[in-house]
């Protein structure tokens, strides 16, 4: 399962950063092609019995950076999103990461 590998990487990174402390909240951004329901279910399974088990997870969508073929402007969106400035077609110039760890907060003691 793709999501299991991705969530395992995020969990490992977060555990290292939190240094054994209990985490109260964490933001995780999922890129195109990552199933949120699978990611949530996997996160719950992987964090069971760890200091991250009770963390509130804020799930976000990671967006690609595109450049419009008509006006040349850059914008964020998904691969099929039209340019918000002129309505033209864009091409992905910087794909979103499959998963990224955002802000996280250690529980107050």
Secondary structure by P-SEA (a helix, b strand, c coil): caaaaaaaaaaaaaaaaaccccccbbbbbbcccccaaaaaaaaaaaaccccccccccbbbbbbbbbbbcccccccccccccccccccbbbbbccccccccccccccccc
